[in-house]
């Protein structure tokens, strides 16, 4: 698989259809719903066992790794049917939960060279002192896989507003209607009643981590070995799942009395679909693979003054939000026109407003107690306003002032943390090995 780029949404479907046609009977492909814009939600299934495993890819529009991971594992099952037969399971892959979002976010994959394809790197985005694009593992240079850049990634960045992310339908008391994508996934969970549900995600910049809705004996040690073998750092204490238990570095487990709902910094409260599945006895596993890795996030050394680290990160987050607000204000009244511009504007505006809530959360929790945690905090403080600036830039027609801001912040994020591109083959291998190991343990 080495050298495999992320497929676009169209390429993912074409490859799935070709694989099914080449292996009649081994794989099946069917639509299990439609998106808000009428795009089909495709389920690729392998095996014929009475029990089911479900993998959900593309829950977040800006995280394309899950689709290629799913297709790669399905192709492996078609070549090696005994690998799945021994489990007595049917393995189902929802190839993309949010195709509408992916159609917008995937534009960075087809951008022109000047907008971030290989050779368009910024200082700090390549190997120190070489000017070459980043390779994720020793000895694997640009010949092994052309490395995208943070600059290119953010110039075409899109991630929906919190309430428009289909993996998180609103709670029953919320008057907003449930998105058809969310309804399709809930129906699928009820139909399959899976033994285990995997949700595949991709961290922009940082390390890998695993969230489990129930402790699985041996899972943490196995996951650490997989990440170490691939040279991928683990987040020492991820910020996701603040109410979850840190079983070990990089592994979070939902406590028995843990949250039944998810509340994001905007105030939107949802029941995550991987929590919904627990009513069927399903164990859900959220597997995060970094797109660009930062070695520092795994540093276990204690921090002398955690509160100072939190204060510095808070100052960066709030200061950049204020800076972005000033730039947008200087552009004068300019309203987005198209549905795409409105989607970008809505998501950007939300991120520009959540700073105080995020800071309150940081101050109320015991954060930045280790060097790795402090690094993760510093990444988050820069990532939130960068995401906002990137989407506001597209919402307002690529204003030069916003373009300059996005480039400067992307450059600073890459250089400050020595962010290194992780080959797609390693991202997918991390997720495939983790899923197979957990499936063996649970099935």
C-alpha positions in Angstrom: 0.0 0.0 0.0 2.9 2.3 0.4 2.6 5.4 -1.8 -1.2 5.3 -1.8 -2.8 8.7 -1.7 -6.1 9.5 -0.1 -8.9 8.7 -2.7 -11.4 11.4 -3.4 -15.1 10.6 -2.7 -15.6 9.6 -6.4 -12.4 7.6 -6.5 -13.4 5.7 -3.3 -16.8 4.7 -4.8 -15.3 3.7 -8.2 -12.6 1.6 -6.5 -15.3 -0.1 -4.3 -17.4 -0.9 -7.3 -14.4 -2.3 -9.2 -13.4 -4.5 -6.2 -17.0 -5.9 -5.9 -17.1 -6.6 -9.6 -13.8 -8.4 -9.5 -14.8 -10.5 -6.4 -18.5 -11.4 -7.0 -19.9 -12.9 -3.9 -17.0 -12.0 -1.7 -18.1 -8.4 -1.3 -21.4 -6.6 -1.6 -22.2 -3.0 -2.0 -25.6 -1.3 -1.2 -27.0 2.1 -0.4 -28.3 2.4 3.2 -29.5 6.0 3.0 -29.0 9.4 1.4 -27.4 12.6 2.5 -29.1 16.0 2.8 -28.1 16.7 -0.8 -29.2 13.3 -2.0 -25.9 11.5 -2.2 -26.1 7.8 -1.4 -24.5 6.4 1.7 -22.7 3.2 0.6 -22.2 0.1 2.7 -19.5 -2.4 1.7 -19.9 -5.8 3.3 -17.6 -8.8 3.5 -18.3 -12.3 4.8 -21.6 -14.0 5.6 -21.4 -14.6 9.3 -24.4 -14.2 11.6 -22.7 -11.7 13.8 -21.7 -8.2 12.6 -18.9 -5.7 12.8 -19.5 -2.2 11.6 -16.8 0.3 10.6 -17.9 4.0 10.0 -15.6 6.2 7.9 -15.9 9.8 6.9 -17.8 11.0 10.0 -15.7 14.2 9.9 -15.4 15.7 6.5 -11.8 16.8 6.9 -10.6 13.3 7.9 -10.3 11.2 4.7 -8.2 8.3 6.1 -11.2 6.1 7.2 -12.4 5.6 3.6 -9.1 4.2 2.3 -8.6 2.2 5.5 -12.1 0.6 5.1 -11.6 -0.2 1.4 -8.1 -1.6 2.0 -9.3 -4.0 4.7 -12.4 -5.1 2.6 -10.0 -5.9 -0.3 -7.9 -7.9 2.0 -10.9 -9.9 3.1 -11.8 -10.6 -0.5 -8.2 -11.9 -1.1 -8.0 -13.8 2.1 -11.6 -15.0 3.0 -10.3 -17.3 5.8 -9.2 -14.2 7.7 -12.9 -13.3 8.2 -14.4 -16.7 8.2 -12.6 -17.8 11.3 -14.5 -15.0 13.2 -17.9 -16.1 12.0 -18.8 -12.4 11.3 -19.9 -10.2 8.5 -17.8 -7.0 8.4 -19.6 -3.9 7.2 -17.9 -0.7 6.1 -19.9 2.5 5.8 -17.5 4.2 3.3 -18.5 7.8 4.1 -21.0 9.0 6.6 -20.9 12.7 5.4 -20.5 12.7 1.6 -21.8 16.3 1.4 -19.1 17.5 3.7 -16.4 15.3 2.1 -17.3 16.8 -1.3 -16.2 20.2 0.0 -13.4 19.2 2.3 -11.8 16.9 -0.4 -10.9 19.8 -2.6 -7.4 20.0 -1.1 -6.7 16.5 -2.5 -7.0 17.9 -6.1 -5.6 21.4 -5.6 -3.0 22.8 -8.0 0.7 22.5 -7.1 0.9 26.1 -6.1 -1.9 25.5 -3.6 -0.3 22.7 -1.6 0.5 19.7 -3.6 4.1 18.3 -3.5 6.8 20.8 -3.9 4.8 23.7 -2.4 6.0 23.3 1.1 6.5 26.1 3.6 9.6 26.4 5.9 9.0 24.1 8.8 7.0 21.6 6.7 9.9 19.6 5.5 12.9 17.8 7.0 14.9 20.3 8.9 17.6 21.8 6.7 16.7 20.0 3.5 13.6 21.8 2.1 12.2 18.4 1.2 8.6 17.4 1.9 8.1 15.5 5.1 8.3 11.7 5.2 6.7 10.1 8.2 9.3 7.3 8.8 13.1 7.1 8.4 14.3 6.4 4.9 11.0 7.1 3.2 11.4 10.3 1.2 9.2 11.9 -1.5 9.8 9.0 -3.8 7.8 6.8 -1.4 4.8 9.2 -1.2 4.3 12.8 -2.3 3.7 14.7 0.9 0.9 17.3 1.1 1.5 20.4 3.1 -0.3 22.1 6.0 -0.6 25.2 3.8 -2.4 23.2 1.1 -4.6 21.4 3.6 -5.9 24.6 5.2 -6.3 26.6 2.0 -9.1 24.1 1.1 -10.2 23.2 4.7 -13.7 22.5 5.5 -15.3 20.9 8.6 -19.0 21.4 9.3 -20.4 23.3 12.3 -20.9 21.0 15.3 -24.6 20.5 14.8 -24.0 19.5 11.1 -21.8 16.6 11.9 -23.9 13.4 11.4 -22.1 11.2 13.9 -23.6 13.5 16.6 -27.4 13.7 16.3 -29.1 16.1 18.7 -30.6 14.9 21.9 -34.4 14.3 22.0 -35.0 17.7 23.7 -33.3 19.6 20.9 -35.9 21.0 18.4 -33.5 20.7 15.5 -34.4 17.8 13.1 -32.1 14.8 12.9 -30.0 14.8 9.8 -30.8 11.9 7.3 -27.2 10.7 7.6 -27.6 10.3 11.3 -30.9 8.5 10.9 -29.3 6.1 8.4 -26.5 5.3 10.7 -28.9 4.7 13.7 -31.1 2.4 11.5 -28.0 0.5 10.4 -26.9 0.0 14.0 -30.3 -1.2 14.9 -30.3 -3.6 11.9 -26.9 -5.1 12.5 -26.6 -4.9 16.3 -22.9 -5.1 15.8 -20.6 -6.8 18.3 -18.1 -3.9 17.8 -18.4 -0.6 16.0 -15.3 1.2 14.8 -15.3 4.9 14.0 -12.3 6.0 12.0 -10.9 9.5 12.4 -7.8 11.5 11.5 -6.1 14.1 13.8 -4.8 17.0 11.7 -1.7 17.6 13.8 -0.6 15.6 16.9 -0.7 11.9 17.8 -2.8 8.9 17.8 -5.3 7.8 20.4 -8.0 5.2 21.0 -11.4 5.6 22.7 -13.3 2.6 24.0 -16.8 2.5 25.4 -15.8 -0.5 27.4 -12.5 -1.7 28.7 -11.0 -4.5 26.5 -8.4 -6.6 28.3 -5.0 -6.2 26.5 -6.2 -3.6 24.1 -4.1 -0.8 25.5 -0.8 -2.7 25.4 -1.6 -4.0 21.9 -2.5 -0.5 20.6 0.8 0.9 22.0 2.8 -1.8 20.3 1.1 -1.1 17.0 1.7 2.6 17.2 5.4 2.1 18.2 6.0 -0.3 15.4 4.7 2.3 12.9 6.6 5.1 14.6 3.4 7.0 15.3 3.4 9.0 18.6 0.5 8.5 21.1 -1.3 11.5 22.7 -0.3 11.3 26.3 -3.7 12.5 27.5 -6.1 13.4 24.6 -8.5 16.3 25.1 -11.3 14.3 23.4 -13.4 12.6 26.0 -12.7 14.8 29.0 -15.0 12.8 31.1 -13.4 9.5 30.1 -10.7 7.5 32.0 -7.2 7.5 30.7 -6.4 3.8 31.0 -2.9 4.4 29.6 -1.2 6.9 27.4 -3.3 7.2 24.2 -6.2 5.0 25.4 -9.4 6.4 26.9 -12.2 4.2 28.3 -15.7 5.3 29.1 -16.3 4.9 32.9 -19.3 2.9 34.1 -20.9 6.2 35.2 -19.6 8.0 32.2 -21.4 10.6 30.0 -24.4 9.4 27.9 -24.3 12.6 25.9 -21.6 14.7 24.2 -21.4 18.5 24.7 -19.2 20.5 22.4 -17.7 24.0 23.1 -20.5 25.7 21.2 -23.1 24.3 23.6 -24.6 21.8 21.2 -25.4 18.6 23.0 -25.8 15.3 21.2 -25.9 11.5 21.7 -22.9 10.2 19.8 -23.8 7.3 17.6 -21.1 5.2 19.1 -22.8 5.8 22.5 -26.2 4.9 21.0 -24.9 1.5 20.0 -24.3 0.5 23.6 -28.0 -0.4 23.9 -27.2 -3.5 21.8 -24.2 -4.5 23.9 -21.9 -3.1 21.2 -18.4 -2.0 22.1 -17.5 1.1 20.1 -13.9 2.1 19.4 -12.9 5.4 18.0 -9.5 5.1 16.3 -7.6 8.4 15.6 -4.6 8.4 13.2 -2.6 11.7 12.8 -2.2 13.2 9.4 0.8 15.1 10.6 2.5 13.7 13.7 4.1 15.7 16.5 6.6 13.6 18.5 6.3 15.9 21.5 2.7 14.9 22.4 3.9 11.7 23.8 6.4 13.2 26.3 5.5 11.9 29.8 7.7 14.3 31.7 5.9 16.3 34.3 5.3 20.1 33.8 6.5 22.4 36.6 3.6 24.9 36.3 0.6 23.4 34.5 -1.5 26.5 35.1 1.0 28.7 33.3 0.9 26.3 30.3 -2.9 26.6 30.2 -2.7 30.4 30.6 -0.3 30.7 27.6 -2.4 28.4 25.4 -5.5 30.4 26.3 -3.8 33.6 25.5 -2.9 32.3 22.0 -6.4 31.0 21.3 -8.2 34.2 22.4 -5.6 36.5 20.9 -5.8 34.9 17.5 -9.6 34.8 17.6 -9.5 38.6 18.3 -6.9 39.1 15.5 -9.2 37.2 13.0 -12.2 39.2 14.1 -10.3 42.4 13.4 -9.3 41.2 9.9 -12.8 40.2 9.1 -14.1 43.5 10.4 -11.6 45.5 8.2 -13.0 43.7 5.1 -16.3 45.5 5.7 -19.8 44.0 5.4 -19.6 41.1 3.0 -22.1 38.3 3.1 -21.6 34.8 1.7 -23.8 34.1 -1.3 -23.6 30.4 -2.3 -24.6 27.4 -0.1 -20.9 26.4 0.0 -19.9 29.9 1.2 -22.6 29.9 3.8 -21.5 26.4 5.1 -17.9 27.7 5.4 -19.1 30.9 7.0 -21.3 29.2 9.6 -18.6 26.8 10.7 -16.0 29.6 10.8 -18.2 31.9 12.8 -18.9 29.2 15.3 -15.2 28.5 15.9 -14.5 32.3 16.2 -17.0 32.4 19.1 -16.1 29.3 21.1 -12.8 30.6 22.5 -14.1 31.6 26.0 -15.9 28.3 26.4 -12.8 26.3 25.4 -10.7 28.3 27.9 -13.2 27.7 30.7 -13.0 23.9 30.0 -9.2 24.1 30.0 -9.2 25.9 33.3 -11.7 23.5 35.0 -9.8 20.4 34.1 -6.4 19.1 35.2 -4.6 19.8 31.9 -1.0 20.4 30.9 0.4 18.1 33.7 2.9 16.5 31.3 5.0 17.9 28.6 3.0 15.9 26.0 -0.2 17.3 27.3 1.2 20.9 27.1 2.2 20.3 23.5 -1.3 19.0 22.7 -2.7 22.1 24.3 -0.5 24.3 22.3 -1.5 22.6 19.1 -5.2 23.0 19.9 -4.8 26.7 20.7 -3.4 27.3 17.2 -5.6 24.8 15.3 -9.0 26.3 16.3 -8.4 29.8 15.0 -6.5 28.4 12.0 -9.5 26.3 11.0 -11.7 29.4 11.5 -9.5 31.6 9.3 -9.2 28.9 6.6 -13.0 28.6 6.3 -13.7 32.3 6.6 -11.2 32.9 3.8 -13.3 30.6 1.5 -16.5 32.1 2.7 -15.4 35.6 1.8 -14.0 34.9 -1.6 -10.3 34.3 -0.7 -9.6 37.8 0.7 -5.8 38.5 0.5 -5.7 39.5 4.2 -7.2 36.2 5.2 -5.0 34.4 2.8 -1.9 35.9 4.5 -3.3 35.0 7.9 -3.9 31.3 7.0 -0.4 31.0 5.4 1.3 32.6 8.4 -0.5 30.5 11.0 -0.1 27.2 9.0 3.7 28.0 8.7 3.9 28.7 12.5 2.0 25.5 13.4 4.2 23.4 11.3 7.5 24.9 12.4 6.7 25.3 16.1 5.9 21.6 16.6 8.0 20.1 13.8 4.8 18.5 12.3 5.7 15.6 10.0 3.6 14.0 7.3 2.5 10.4 8.2 2.4 8.3 5.0 -1.2 7.2 4.3 0.0 3.6 4.3 1.0 4.0 7.9 -2.2 5.8 8.9 -4.3 3.0 7.4 -2.1 0.3 8.8 -2.5 1.7 12.3 -6.3 1.6 11.9 -6.4 -1.9 10.3 -4.2 -3.6 12.8 -6.1 -1.9 15.7 -9.5 -3.1 14.3 -8.3 -6.6 13.7 -6.8 -6.9 17.2 -9.9 -5.6 18.9 -12.2 -7.7 16.7 -10.2 -10.8 17.7 -10.5 -9.8 21.4 -14.3 -9.2 21.2 -15.4 -11.9 18.8 
